[in-house]
Amino acid sequence: MKQKCIVFLPVYNGSRYIKETIDSVINQDYKNLELVITDDKSTDKSITILEKYVSQYPGKITLIKNEHNLGVGSTLYNSYKKYYSNAGYFAMIGHDDVWEPGFLSSQILALNNDNAIVSFSEVNYINGAGKAINNDNLFFHKKLDKMTQQQLFQQLISRNFLCAPSSVVNLNLCDPEELIEFWGYNNDTLQDYEMWLNLSLKGKFIYNNKTSISYRIHESNLSDESKNILISKLEYYATLQRVFFSEGFWGFLKDCNDKYYFIDKVIDNLKINLAYSNPCKLLLFNLCSNLLNRGYEDNLIKDTYYFLYMDCGVIMKCLKEGRDLPSKISIVQCGEIKEKRIVKCLEKSSNIYYEVGVEKIKHYSMCIAQIDSMEFLINNENFFRNLVNNQVIIVGNKESLHEAKDKFSTLFLDEKTDEDRIVKTIFSYMEDNTHIYRNGFFDMITAYHVPDLKTNIAKIQLNEETVRRIEYIEYLPQNVTYITGEELLVIANENGTENLFENNHIINEELILKSEMKFDIRMRILINNKLYTCHDVTNSVEGLVLNYKPISYFSNSTRSNQFTSFNVSDILAQYYELVGSYNNLINSTFYRWYNKIWKILCKFKMEKAALKCLKLCKKIYGKLFIG
């Protein structure tokens, strides 16, 4: 007697096509089948249609009604988990797809003849009206006949090119209970992908060209890859994480004829999708670590392993075993360096790309400058950006560097530093204090609350006795505000009393500015030509307080024009870096999307729209990830 084949049909608002789909299953010439339909809380007339079919075919059709909308992944998972027993085969079909009458019998015959675990048919593509359309780049079943199991697994790492509704799975060649784990719990966009990866490690996949299905492509198609991109990225990472660290994968690898070729291809194909799903960098890192722990000493594994270390900023780790860095560190000499020994040391290092001239500065460069040149160099836009990002090495003697530490927060290199420690000191500093390479692993959405970064209170750490001029700089030309010595300045002491200070009035070392205008985290304040930036944010009884400290001396008379030429998005990134309380924000998906949108809008001179976009993004971010 022929073994039973269970067919799983998830339905959600499928009333337009569901009759044609069910008829194509019921009319199969393979009669020992059971159709398990699960309605996923449809809001159209689907449930009425389904109930009529159940009454018409008692014992042939089973209907499950989900109490909540679970999605196609969970629906299939739950259906299989409940009804897989006492079956020799199972198949899946979408609520808008159509099988040929001999589909099941042809597929099951092909499975038994080739002793295969899964058989895939030919796919014909139709639109919503049922008319044939061309879409030859979606599924590639014809490749299966030319692939070994190793090649199939390798290719599936790159993408899923298999059509679930065109498949039949042979439960005689796998443990049906084990298959429950292969589905991928709660996978909505990749509901069948994890199963194909796991089954490809178990047995043979074949292409059967003697039958076909009509696969419908339309606006509400469940397989529309433009939907749920964020979910898809997360599911791709989670799926591969489970597969790579399963007993099935390591058992398969152990039995491979050419283990290292297989590993190298898997790593290469996984790298292809790193740009699509950034968390896969962490997955690839863990995979390489596990391979090395198990004794697989392959050059590609090691190279990938150390490259990923550097990608997340762990530079010193990359130098172990006498290895060079996967990519050289860019260091730009700005102005003359008096101690030539330091220059020669950096020039001869195989891990440093050494250039001279401020025009060579890039956002990923470390700058090196003599302390005597700082007053001049700080007027250069790119140098100043790198200084704010802690990407400057200042060279000088002990006395001059001691004074500079009050102005700058960056790396100081004594002219007498031991030559053997120069490069190591720079690299160690870069690990702990810069984000030049730190863009790799930990970029998933953070759940930290991000408050509004505006306040009307600013506390300033002054080292001035006389306030001659105050200038607020926000990096938006239309919002630059000037306060000259001819105007009165309102300063509120900590006890709350307000005083009017005119030009040349002696003030204390610390003052609190209160104003009707809003101080923003990106705003800088010039007092007597000294630049003050926000170094910390604190809470007080009156609300948020921005704490300002001086950063350096400016002598350029055109400084305000130079400030406003900064890219606003870059300035935002710099200041979120400066404030430790909000460092988590710049590593979030929310901030990166805002950054992209901001640049596009600024390109078309739509700064006001960009600001509105920021507010909207904050609201969305708060509702989705904070609650």
C-alpha positions in Angstrom: 0.0 0.0 0.0 1.2 3.5 -0.8 2.4 5.5 2.1 0.4 8.6 3.2 1.5 12.0 2.1 0.5 15.0 4.3 0.0 18.3 2.5 0.3 21.5 4.6 -1.6 24.5 3.4 -1.3 27.8 5.4 -4.0 30.4 4.6 -4.3 34.1 5.3 -6.8 36.2 3.4 -6.6 33.8 0.4 -10.3 33.8 -0.6 -9.4 35.0 -4.1 -7.3 31.9 -5.1 -8.0 29.3 -2.4 -10.6 27.3 -4.3 -8.2 26.7 -7.2 -5.4 25.7 -4.8 -7.5 23.2 -2.8 -9.0 21.7 -6.0 -5.5 21.1 -7.4 -4.6 19.1 -4.2 -7.8 17.1 -3.9 -7.7 16.1 -7.5 -4.2 14.6 -7.3 -4.0 11.1 -8.7 -2.0 10.1 -5.6 -5.1 9.4 -3.4 -3.4 8.5 -0.1 -3.1 12.0 1.1 -4.3 14.2 3.9 -4.7 18.0 3.5 -4.0 20.0 6.7 -5.2 23.6 6.2 -4.5 26.2 8.9 -6.3 29.5 8.7 -4.0 32.2 10.2 -6.8 34.4 11.5 -8.0 35.6 8.1 -10.2 38.7 7.9 -11.8 38.0 4.5 -14.1 35.1 3.4 -11.4 32.4 3.5 -12.8 30.7 6.6 -16.3 30.3 5.0 -14.8 28.7 1.9 -12.6 26.4 4.0 -15.4 25.1 6.1 -17.4 24.2 3.0 -14.5 22.1 1.7 -14.1 20.4 5.1 -17.8 19.4 5.1 -17.5 18.2 1.5 -14.4 16.1 2.1 -14.7 14.6 5.6 -11.6 12.7 6.7 -9.6 14.1 3.7 -9.3 17.7 4.9 -8.4 18.8 8.4 -9.0 22.5 9.3 -7.1 24.3 12.1 -8.0 27.8 13.1 -5.3 30.0 14.7 -6.5 32.1 17.5 -4.0 34.8 16.6 -2.2 35.7 13.4 1.1 33.8 13.8 2.7 34.2 10.3 3.4 31.4 7.7 6.5 30.2 9.5 4.9 29.4 12.8 1.8 28.1 11.1 3.8 25.5 9.1 5.9 24.6 12.1 2.9 24.0 14.4 1.0 22.1 11.6 3.9 19.7 11.0 4.6 19.2 14.7 1.0 18.1 15.3 0.3 16.0 12.1 3.7 14.6 10.9 3.2 11.0 12.4 2.1 8.0 10.3 3.2 9.6 7.0 5.9 8.6 4.6 6.0 12.0 2.8 5.0 15.6 3.2 4.5 18.6 1.0 3.7 22.3 1.3 1.7 24.6 -1.0 0.8 28.3 -0.8 -2.8 29.4 -0.8 -2.4 30.9 -4.3 -0.3 28.1 -6.0 -1.5 25.3 -8.2 -0.3 21.7 -8.7 -0.6 19.6 -11.8 -2.9 16.5 -11.3 0.1 14.1 -11.3 2.4 16.2 -9.2 2.5 14.1 -6.0 2.7 10.7 -7.8 5.5 11.9 -10.0 7.5 13.4 -7.1 7.1 10.4 -4.9 8.2 8.1 -7.7 11.2 10.2 -8.4 12.1 10.2 -4.7 12.0 6.4 -4.5 13.9 5.8 -7.8 16.8 8.1 -6.8 16.7 7.3 -3.1 16.5 11.1 -2.5 15.4 13.0 0.5 13.7 15.9 -1.4 12.5 16.3 -4.9 11.8 19.6 -6.6 9.6 20.0 -9.7 9.7 22.5 -12.6 8.1 25.9 -11.7 5.9 27.9 -14.0 5.3 31.5 -13.0 1.8 33.1 -13.2 0.5 36.5 -12.2 -2.6 37.4 -10.2 -4.8 36.8 -13.2 -3.3 33.4 -13.8 -1.4 34.4 -16.9 2.1 33.1 -17.5 5.0 35.4 -16.8 8.8 35.2 -17.0 10.8 35.1 -13.8 13.8 32.9 -14.4 16.0 34.4 -11.7 13.9 33.2 -8.7 14.4 29.4 -8.4 17.2 27.2 -9.9 16.1 23.6 -9.5 17.8 22.5 -12.7 21.2 22.9 -10.9 20.4 20.2 -8.4 21.3 17.3 -10.8 24.8 18.6 -11.1 25.4 19.4 -7.4 26.9 17.2 -4.7 25.6 17.6 -1.2 28.6 19.7 -0.3 28.1 22.0 -3.3 24.4 22.3 -2.5 25.0 23.4 1.1 27.6 25.9 0.0 25.3 27.4 -2.6 22.4 27.6 -0.1 24.6 29.7 2.2 24.6 32.4 -0.5 20.8 32.3 -1.1 17.7 30.1 -1.0 17.0 29.2 -4.6 14.5 26.4 -3.8 10.7 26.6 -4.1 8.9 25.0 -1.2 5.5 24.5 -2.9 7.3 22.5 -5.6 8.9 20.1 -3.2 8.0 16.7 -1.6 10.1 15.5 1.4 10.8 11.8 1.9 10.3 11.1 5.7 11.6 7.5 5.2 15.2 8.9 4.9 15.2 11.2 8.0 13.9 11.1 11.5 10.4 12.8 11.4 10.8 14.0 15.0 14.2 15.4 14.3 12.7 17.3 11.4 10.7 19.4 13.9 14.0 21.1 14.8 14.8 21.7 11.2 11.9 24.1 10.5 13.3 27.1 12.4 10.9 28.2 15.0 9.0 31.4 14.2 10.8 32.0 10.9 8.4 34.1 8.9 10.4 35.2 5.9 12.7 32.2 5.8 10.2 29.5 6.8 11.7 26.7 4.6 15.3 27.8 4.4 16.5 26.2 7.6 14.9 22.9 6.6 16.7 22.9 3.3 20.1 23.6 4.9 19.6 20.8 7.5 18.2 18.3 5.0 21.0 19.0 2.5 23.4 17.6 5.2 21.2 14.5 5.5 20.6 13.3 1.9 20.2 13.9 -1.8 18.2 16.7 -3.5 16.9 16.0 -7.0 15.1 17.9 -9.8 12.1 16.2 -11.4 11.2 17.8 -14.8 8.3 15.4 -15.4 5.9 17.6 -13.4 5.4 21.2 -12.5 3.5 23.7 -10.4 2.1 27.2 -11.1 3.7 29.6 -8.7 1.8 32.8 -8.4 3.7 36.2 -8.1 1.6 39.2 -7.1 1.5 42.1 -4.7 0.5 40.2 -1.6 2.6 37.2 -2.3 4.0 35.7 0.9 7.4 35.3 -0.8 7.8 39.0 -1.6 11.4 39.7 -0.5 10.8 43.4 -0.3 8.8 42.9 2.9 10.1 42.6 6.4 13.7 43.2 5.5 14.8 43.7 9.1 13.1 40.4 10.1 14.7 38.6 7.2 18.2 39.8 8.2 17.7 38.6 11.8 16.2 35.3 10.7 19.1 34.7 8.3 21.6 35.2 11.1 19.6 33.1 13.6 19.1 30.3 11.0 22.8 30.0 10.1 23.8 30.2 13.8 21.6 27.1 14.6 22.8 25.2 11.5 26.5 25.8 11.9 26.5 24.7 15.5 24.3 21.7 15.1 25.6 18.1 15.4 24.5 17.5 11.8 26.9 20.1 10.4 29.9 18.9 12.3 29.1 15.3 11.5 28.8 16.2 7.8 32.1 18.1 7.9 33.9 15.2 9.5 32.8 12.9 6.6 33.7 15.4 3.8 36.2 14.2 1.3 37.9 17.6 1.0 37.2 19.3 4.3 39.2 22.5 3.7 37.8 23.1 0.2 34.3 22.8 1.7 35.1 25.1 4.6 36.6 27.7 2.3 33.6 27.8 0.0 31.2 28.1 3.0 33.2 31.0 4.4 33.4 32.7 1.0 29.7 32.4 0.4 28.9 33.6 3.9 31.0 36.7 3.3 28.8 37.5 0.3 25.9 38.2 2.7 27.8 40.1 5.4 26.7 43.4 3.8 23.1 42.1 3.8 23.0 40.9 7.4 25.7 42.6 9.5 25.2 40.3 12.6 26.6 37.5 10.4 30.1 39.0 11.1 29.7 37.7 14.7 28.4 34.4 13.3 31.4 34.1 11.0 33.8 35.0 13.8 32.3 32.2 16.0 32.4 29.7 13.2 36.1 30.4 12.5 36.8 30.2 16.3 35.1 26.9 16.5 36.9 25.5 13.5 40.2 26.5 14.9 39.3 25.0 18.3 38.6 21.7 16.5 42.0 21.7 14.8 41.1 22.9 11.3 44.2 25.0 10.7 43.4 26.6 7.4 44.9 29.9 6.1 41.5 31.3 5.0 40.0 30.5 8.4 42.8 32.3 10.2 42.8 35.3 7.8 39.1 35.7 8.2 39.3 35.3 12.0 41.9 38.1 12.4 40.2 40.3 9.8 37.0 40.2 11.9 39.0 41.1 15.0 40.3 44.2 13.3 36.9 45.0 11.9 35.6 45.4 15.5 38.7 47.4 16.5 40.7 44.7 18.3 44.0 45.6 16.7 46.6 44.1 19.1 45.0 40.6 18.8 45.7 40.7 15.1 49.4 41.0 15.6 49.7 37.6 17.4 51.7 34.8 15.8 53.9 37.4 14.1 51.0 38.3 11.7 50.6 41.7 10.0 47.3 43.6 10.3 44.7 42.6 7.7 44.8 46.2 6.6 47.3 48.9 7.3 46.7 51.8 9.8 46.6 55.2 8.1 48.7 57.8 9.9 49.1 61.3 8.4 51.9 63.7 9.5 50.5 67.2 9.9 53.2 69.8 9.9 56.9 69.1 10.9 57.7 66.5 13.6 60.9 67.6 15.3 61.8 64.1 16.6 62.8 62.3 13.4 63.3 59.0 15.3 59.5 58.8 15.8 58.8 59.4 12.1 61.3 56.8 11.0 59.8 54.3 13.4 56.3 54.8 11.9 57.5 54.8 8.3 59.3 51.5 8.6 56.4 49.7 10.3 54.8 47.1 7.9 51.4 47.8 9.6 51.3 51.6 9.0 50.6 53.5 5.8 52.4 56.8 6.5 51.6 60.0 4.6 52.5 63.7 5.0 50.2 66.6 4.5 46.8 67.7 6.0 45.3 67.2 2.6 45.8 63.4 3.1 43.6 63.2 6.2 40.6 60.9 6.0 38.0 60.0 8.5 39.8 56.7 9.2 43.2 58.3 9.6 45.2 58.9 12.7 46.9 62.3 12.6 50.3 63.0 14.2 51.4 66.6 15.0 53.9 68.5 17.0 52.4 70.4 20.0 53.8 73.7 18.6 51.6 73.3 15.5 48.3 72.6 17.2 47.1 76.2 17.3 47.4 76.5 13.5 46.3 72.9 12.6 43.2 73.0 14.6 41.7 75.5 12.1 41.8 72.7 9.4 38.4 71.1 9.1 39.6 67.5 8.7 42.2 67.8 11.4 39.7 69.2 13.8 37.2 66.4 13.0 39.8 63.8 13.8 40.8 65.6 17.0 37.2 65.5 18.2 37.1 61.8 17.4 40.3 61.2 19.5 42.3 60.4 16.3 45.3 62.7 16.9 48.7 61.9 18.2 50.4 64.9 19.8 54.2 64.9 20.0 56.3 67.1 22.4 58.4 67.2 25.5 57.0 66.4 29.0 56.5 70.0 30.0 54.6 71.1 26.9 52.5 67.9 26.9 51.5 68.4 30.5 50.0 71.8 29.7 48.3 70.4 26.6 46.4 67.7 28.5 44.2 70.4 29.9 43.0 71.3 26.4 43.0 68.1 24.5 41.6 64.6 25.1 43.8 62.5 22.8 47.1 60.5 22.6 50.3 62.2 23.8 53.7 60.9 22.7 56.7 62.0 24.6 59.7 62.7 22.3 61.7 60.4 24.4 59.3 57.4 24.2 61.1 54.1 23.8 61.2 53.3 20.0 60.0 49.7 20.7 56.8 51.0 22.3 55.8 53.8 19.9 53.7 51.6 17.5 52.3 49.4 20.3 51.3 52.5 22.2 49.5 53.9 19.2 47.7 50.7 18.4 46.6 50.1 22.0 45.3 53.7 22.2 43.3 53.2 18.9 41.7 50.1 20.4 40.4 51.8 23.5 39.7 55.4 22.3 38.7 55.4 18.6 36.1 53.9 16.4 38.1 53.8 13.2 37.5 50.1 12.7 34.8 49.5 15.3 31.8 49.0 13.0 31.4 45.3 12.8 29.7 43.0 15.3 27.7 44.9 17.9 25.4 47.0 15.7 22.0 45.5 16.5 19.3 47.6 17.9 19.9 48.8 21.4 17.1 49.1 23.9 18.5 52.1 25.7 16.3 55.1 26.1 17.5 58.2 24.2 16.2 61.4 25.8 15.9 64.7 24.0 19.4 66.2 23.7 18.4 69.8 24.1 18.2 72.0 27.2 18.4 75.7 28.1 21.0 75.1 30.8 24.8 74.9 30.1 27.4 74.6 32.8 30.8 75.9 31.6 34.2 75.1 33.2 35.9 78.5 32.7 39.6 79.3 33.0 38.9 82.9 32.1 38.7 86.0 34.3 37.1 88.2 31.7 34.3 87.4 29.3 34.7 89.7 26.3 32.7 87.7 23.8 30.4 84.7 23.6 29.5 83.0 20.4 27.1 80.0 20.0 27.9 77.7 17.1 25.3 75.1 16.0 26.8 74.2 12.5 23.6 75.3 10.8 24.3 78.6 9.0 20.8 80.0 9.6 21.0 79.3 13.3 24.4 80.8 14.2 23.9 83.3 17.1 26.5 85.9 18.1 26.7 87.7 21.4 29.3 90.6 21.4 30.8 92.4 24.4 28.5 95.3 23.7 25.5 93.3 24.7 24.5 92.3 28.2 24.9 88.6 29.3 22.6 87.0 31.8 24.4 84.5 34.0 22.6 82.6 36.8 24.7 81.4 39.7 24.1 78.0 41.2 22.1 79.5 44.0 19.7 80.7 41.4 20.3 84.5 41.6 20.8 86.2 38.3 23.3 89.0 37.5 24.0 91.2 34.6 27.6 91.1 33.4 28.9 93.7 31.1 32.2 93.7 29.1 35.4 93.1 31.2 33.5 91.9 34.3 35.5 89.4 36.4 33.6 86.1 36.8 34.2 82.8 38.7 35.9 79.7 37.3 32.5 78.1 36.7 29.3 79.6 35.4 25.9 78.4 34.4 24.3 79.9 31.3 20.5 80.0 31.2 18.8 81.1 28.1 15.5 81.0 26.3 17.3 79.5 23.3 18.0 75.7 23.4 21.5 74.4 23.8 22.0 71.3 21.6 24.5 68.6 22.1 26.2 69.5 18.9 26.4 73.2 19.8 29.8 74.6 20.7 30.4 77.8 22.6 33.3 80.2 21.9 34.3 82.3 24.9 37.1 84.8 24.2 38.2 82.8 21.1 38.4 79.5 23.1 36.2 76.7 22.0 34.1 74.9 24.6 32.4 71.6 23.8 30.1 69.3 25.7 32.0 66.7 27.6 29.2 65.3 29.8 25.5 65.4 30.4 24.0 65.4 33.8 20.6 65.7 35.4 19.6 68.4 37.9 16.4 69.5 39.6 15.9 71.9 36.7 16.4 69.2 34.0 19.2 68.2 31.6 22.5 70.1 32.0 25.2 70.2 29.3 28.7 70.4 30.8 31.2 72.3 28.7 35.0 72.3 28.9 37.5 74.1 26.7 39.1 72.2 23.8 41.6 74.6 22.3 42.6 78.1 21.1 41.4 79.5 17.8 43.1 82.4 16.1 41.4 82.2 12.7 39.2 85.2 12.1 37.0 83.2 9.6 36.3 80.4 12.1 32.5 80.8 12.1 32.3 80.3 8.3 34.6 77.3 8.6 32.4 75.8 11.3 29.2 76.0 9.3 30.9 74.2 6.4 31.0 71.0 8.5 28.7 68.2 7.4 26.0 68.3 10.0 25.6 64.5 10.0 29.3 64.1 10.8 29.1 66.6 13.6 26.2 64.7 15.1 28.2 61.5 15.0 31.2 63.3 16.7 29.1 64.6 19.6 27.3 61.4 20.3 30.8 59.9 20.6 31.8 62.6 23.0 28.9 61.9 25.4 29.3 58.5 27.0 25.7 58.4 28.1 24.5 58.2 24.5 27.2 56.1 22.9 24.7 53.3 22.4 22.7 55.4 20.0 25.3 55.6 17.2 25.6 51.8 17.1 21.8 51.4 16.6 20.1 50.6 13.3 17.9 53.6 13.9 20.8 56.0 13.9 22.4 54.6 10.8 19.1 54.8 8.9 18.7 58.4 10.1 22.3 59.1 9.0 21.6 57.8 5.4 18.3 59.8 5.1 20.0 62.9 6.5 22.7 62.8 3.8 20.2 62.3 1.0 18.1 65.2 2.2 21.1 67.5 2.7 22.3 66.7 -0.8 19.2 68.3 -2.1 19.5 71.2 0.4 16.5 70.0 2.5 18.0 70.5 6.0 14.6 71.5 7.5 13.1 68.3 6.2 16.0 66.4 7.6 15.4 67.8 11.0 11.7 66.8 10.8 12.9 63.3 9.7 15.1 63.1 12.8 12.1 63.8 15.1 10.0 61.2 13.2 12.8 58.6 13.5 13.1 59.2 17.2 9.4 58.7 17.7 9.5 55.5 15.6 12.6 54.3 17.5 10.9 55.0 20.8 7.7 53.2 20.0 9.4 50.1 18.4 12.3 49.5 20.7 11.6 51.4 23.9 7.9 51.1 24.4 
